[in-house]
Amino acid sequence: MSKWDKLIKRILGLSNDLRFEELRKVLENCGYQMHAPRSGSSHYTFRKSGCQPITIPKHEPIKKIYVELVKHVVESEAKNNEDAE
């Protein structure tokens, strides 16, 4: 199993030890663009045309609610890929 597959499996399993950079990598792979915070905030916003923005604070470890948001993105991307085939 590749590193990418393991990462996706951890996200789908709502792992408690995910890091911000791992979620960033997955969101950017799904077409989201990261926008850095202004004025010293730790909350990064990920945007994709036609989708709701996702805001994730850069704290370690990432809280489960933010992992759930990314899980929904991964699941919807998988569904879109199946529909396209």
N, C-alpha and C positions, 0 to 999 in steps of 0.2 A: 504494500500500500504506500502510495507516495505521500510526501509531507502535506501536499495540498489536500488530498483525500482525508488524511488524519485531522487536519485543521477543520474541514467542513464537518466531519463526524463529531468533533468536539463542540462545534457551534450548535449542530442539530441536537446534541445531547445536553445542551445548556450547561457546559462546564463552568466551574467557578473560578478557574485559574487562567482565563484568557486575558491577554494584554491588549492595550489600545492599538498597537501596531498590527496585531493579527486581525483585528476587526477592520482596521483601515485597509489592509491588503485585500480583504474579501470585498469590501464595499467598492474599492477602486476597480477591482476586477469585474464587478457587476455594472460598471459604467458610471459610478458616482464620482464627483469631484469634491475634494476636501477644501473647505474654506477656513482659514485660520481665524481665531478669535481676535477681537480688537480690545484694546485697553486692558490688557492683563488677564482676561478671562481664560479659563481652562477648558471651555466648551467649544468643540470643533463641530462645524456643520457640514454634512455631506449632502450634496444636491445632485439630482439627475432630472433631466427634462421629462415632464409628465408624471413625476413621482413626488410624494411628500418628502420634504427635507428631514434628515435624521440628525439630531444633535447628540453628541456623545462627549462627556467630560473625560479629560485625559488624566484619570486616576487609576492607580493599580491597587487591587484588582478591579476589573470592570464589574459593575453591579449587574445582576441577573436581568434586570429590565432592559438594559441596553443590548445584552446578548440576544434576548428575545426579539428585539427589533431587527437585528441583523439576521436572525434565523428566519424571520418572515421574508426578508429580501431574498435569501438564498432559496427558500422554498418557491417563491414566486418566479425567480429566474429559472429554476429547474422546470417548473410548469410551463413557462413561456418557451423554453427550449424543446420540450416535448410537443407542444402545440405546433411549433414551426416545422417539425419533422413530418 
